[in-house]
Amino acid sequence: TVDQAVQVWDPTTGKSLARFGGVKADVTALVFAPEGKNLVAGLRDGTILLFDVSKVASMSMPESKLHEKDLESRWADLAGDNAAKAFQAIGTMIAGKNQSVLFFRSRLKPIAVSDPIKVSQWIADLDSDKFAVRQAAAKELEKAGTQAIAPIREATKQNVSLEAKRRLVQILNTLYDVPSPDALRTIRAIMVLERIGSPEAQAILETLARGAPGAHETEEAKGSFERLAQRAGHTR
């Protein structure tokens, strides 16, 4: 802050959790230690300060009880394009961690590896004379996500019609631009599970991390699971 103090906030509630004053120079860098119990501040004069934030996390949000209707509503918000509502849903589900983990257990599944033969057929179907066939193929390729990128790239180099090539490039751009609503929901749910960090939450992350290699959801789950394991290692 301008008065040369370090303040810690809970982003999901906007609540101030801690304030560390007595800083004698401008703070130019802040980073949490891997185990999450200390906050390191680098000052402009070369000083490094270590703040104990081990009790801050427990202050951030009291556990709340969520009903099935609440969970279903938040689940829908996680897939929406309204970032503010999705952010609120993340905070609410973190607060109701026990119900959220049980809810996620039945809904989050690892991304299945796409059959390369089916992927090839979907690519071929993009050149079909029937609109319904082309639409269905495009949807399936989008569902396949990053697994379809390499085959689509290869197909654009082959002798295909200009219309089919246009569709392939369009799908490729879609896969690169933003995750699908389902993928976005899973990625946001993974954020919730990492924040909860319980053994049950970690078990779900470990399962998701075994999904199709390269898929957005798989890579996000791997990253979250590895970070939690690293923190546990530092704690021990």
C-alpha positions in Angstrom: 0.0 0.0 0.0 1.0 3.6 -0.3 1.8 3.8 3.4 4.4 1.1 3.0 2.5 -1.8 4.5 1.7 -5.2 3.2 -2.0 -6.2 3.3 -3.5 -9.7 2.6 -7.0 -10.0 1.3 -9.4 -12.8 0.5 -10.3 -12.4 -3.2 -13.5 -14.4 -2.9 -15.0 -12.3 -0.1 -13.1 -9.0 -0.3 -12.3 -9.4 3.4 -9.0 -8.0 4.7 -7.2 -10.8 6.5 -4.0 -9.3 7.8 -1.8 -6.2 7.6 1.9 -6.0 8.2 3.2 -2.5 8.8 6.7 -1.2 9.7 8.0 -1.6 6.2 10.9 0.9 5.7 11.0 0.9 1.9 8.8 0.4 -1.1 7.8 -3.3 -1.7 8.8 -4.3 -5.2 8.1 -8.1 -5.1 5.8 -10.4 -3.2 5.7 -14.2 -3.3 4.2 -16.9 -1.1 6.6 -19.7 0.0 5.7 -23.1 -1.5 4.2 -24.4 1.7 1.9 -21.4 1.9 2.8 -20.5 5.5 5.0 -17.5 4.8 4.8 -14.4 2.6 8.1 -13.1 1.3 8.5 -9.4 0.5 11.4 -7.9 -1.5 12.1 -4.2 -0.8 13.6 -1.6 -3.0 16.6 -1.2 -0.7 17.5 -4.9 -1.0 15.9 -6.0 2.2 13.9 -9.2 2.3 11.1 -9.6 4.9 9.3 -12.8 5.9 5.7 -12.6 7.2 4.0 -15.5 8.9 0.6 -16.0 7.3 0.0 -19.6 8.6 -3.1 -18.5 10.5 -4.5 -16.3 7.6 -5.9 -19.1 5.5 -8.1 -20.4 8.3 -9.6 -16.9 8.7 -10.4 -16.5 5.1 -13.8 -18.2 4.8 -16.0 -20.0 7.3 -17.3 -23.3 6.0 -20.9 -23.1 4.9 -23.5 -25.8 4.1 -24.7 -26.0 0.5 -27.9 -27.7 -0.7 -28.2 -29.7 -3.9 -30.1 -26.8 -5.6 -27.2 -24.4 -4.6 -24.6 -26.8 -6.0 -26.5 -27.3 -9.3 -26.8 -23.5 -9.7 -23.1 -22.9 -9.0 -22.2 -25.8 -11.3 -24.1 -24.0 -14.1 -22.3 -20.8 -13.3 -18.9 -22.4 -13.7 -19.6 -23.1 -17.3 -20.9 -19.7 -18.1 -19.2 -16.8 -19.9 -20.0 -14.4 -17.0 -16.6 -14.3 -15.3 -18.0 -12.5 -12.2 -20.7 -15.1 -11.6 -18.2 -17.9 -12.1 -15.8 -16.3 -9.6 -18.6 -16.0 -7.1 -19.5 -19.7 -7.7 -15.8 -20.7 -7.1 -15.8 -18.9 -3.8 -19.2 -20.3 -2.7 -18.1 -23.9 -3.5 -14.8 -23.5 -1.7 -16.8 -22.3 1.4 -19.0 -25.4 1.1 -16.0 -27.7 0.6 -17.4 -30.9 2.0 -20.6 -30.8 -0.2 -18.6 -29.5 -3.2 -16.2 -32.4 -3.1 -19.0 -35.0 -3.0 -20.8 -33.1 -5.8 -17.7 -33.0 -8.0 -16.9 -36.7 -7.4 -20.0 -37.8 -9.3 -19.6 -35.2 -12.1 -16.0 -34.8 -12.9 -14.5 -37.5 -15.1 -11.1 -37.8 -16.7 -11.0 -36.8 -20.4 -11.3 -40.0 -22.5 -8.7 -40.6 -25.2 -10.3 -40.1 -28.5 -10.3 -42.9 -31.0 -8.0 -41.8 -33.9 -10.2 -43.6 -36.4 -13.2 -41.7 -35.3 -11.3 -38.4 -35.4 -10.3 -39.2 -39.0 -13.9 -40.0 -39.9 -15.2 -36.7 -38.3 -12.6 -34.8 -40.3 -13.8 -36.6 -43.5 -17.4 -35.8 -42.6 -16.7 -32.1 -42.7 -16.7 -32.5 -46.5 -20.1 -34.2 -46.5 -22.9 -32.9 -48.7 -25.3 -33.1 -45.7 -25.4 -30.1 -43.3 -26.4 -32.3 -40.3 -23.4 -34.6 -40.8 -21.0 -31.6 -41.0 -22.4 -30.0 -37.9 -22.2 -33.3 -35.9 -18.6 -33.8 -37.0 -17.6 -30.3 -36.1 -19.2 -30.7 -32.6 -17.4 -34.0 -32.1 -14.0 -32.5 -33.1 -14.6 -29.6 -30.7 -15.3 -32.1 -27.9 -12.1 -34.0 -28.7 -10.3 -30.7 -27.9 -6.5 -30.6 -28.1 -6.5 -34.3 -29.2 -7.9 -33.2 -32.6 -5.3 -30.5 -33.2 -2.6 -32.7 -34.8 -4.9 -34.6 -37.1 -6.7 -31.4 -38.2 -3.4 -29.8 -39.0 -2.4 -32.8 -41.1 -5.7 -32.8 -42.9 -5.3 -29.1 -43.9 -2.1 -30.2 -45.8 -3.9 -32.8 -47.7 -5.9 -32.5 -50.9 -9.3 -31.4 -49.5 -11.9 -29.1 -50.8 -11.6 -25.4 -50.0 -14.8 -25.5 -48.0 -13.6 -28.4 -45.9 -10.3 -26.7 -45.4 -12.1 -23.6 -44.2 -14.1 -25.6 -41.7 -10.9 -27.3 -40.5 -9.2 -24.0 -39.9 -12.2 -22.6 -38.2 -12.4 -25.5 -35.8 -8.6 -25.3 -35.2 -8.9 -21.6 -34.3 -11.8 -22.5 -31.9 -9.7 -25.1 -30.2 -6.8 -22.6 -29.7 -8.9 -19.6 -28.7 -11.0 -20.6 -25.7 -12.0 -23.9 -24.0 -15.5 -25.1 -24.5 -18.1 -24.4 -21.8 -17.7 -28.0 -20.4 -13.9 -27.7 -20.4 -14.1 -24.3 -18.8 -16.4 -25.6 -16.1 -13.9 -28.5 -15.3 -11.0 -26.1 -15.2 -12.8 -23.9 -12.7 -13.8 -26.9 -10.7 -10.2 -27.9 -10.5 -9.4 -24.5 -9.1 -12.0 -25.1 -6.4 -10.5 -28.5 -5.6 -7.0 -27.1 -5.3 -8.1 -24.4 -2.9 -9.9 -27.0 -0.8 -6.8 -29.2 -0.9 -8.3 -32.0 1.3 -7.3 -35.7 0.7 -10.7 -36.3 -1.0 -10.1 -33.3 -3.3 -6.6 -34.4 -4.1 -8.0 -37.9 -5.0 -10.3 -36.3 -7.6 -7.5 -34.3 -9.0 -5.3 -37.3 -9.3 -8.0 -39.1 -11.2 -8.5 -36.2 -13.6 -4.8 -36.0 -14.2 -4.9 -39.5 -15.7 -7.1 -38.2 -18.6 -6.1 -37.8 -22.2 -2.6 -36.3 -22.4 -2.5 -32.7 -23.6 -6.2 -32.0 -22.9 -6.7 -28.7 -21.1 -8.5 -30.4 -18.2 -5.8 -33.0 -17.8 -2.9 -30.5 -17.7 -4.8 -28.3 -15.2 -5.5 -31.2 -12.9 -1.8 -32.3 -13.1 -0.6 -28.9 -12.2 -3.0 -28.6 -9.3 -2.2 -32.1 -8.0 1.6 -31.5 -8.2 1.4 -28.1 -6.4 -0.6 -29.7 -3.6 1.9 -32.5 -3.3 4.8 -30.0 -3.3 3.1 -28.1 -0.4 2.6 -31.3 1.5 6.2 -32.1 1.0 7.3 -28.8 2.4 5.0 -29.1 5.3 6.5 -32.4 6.3 
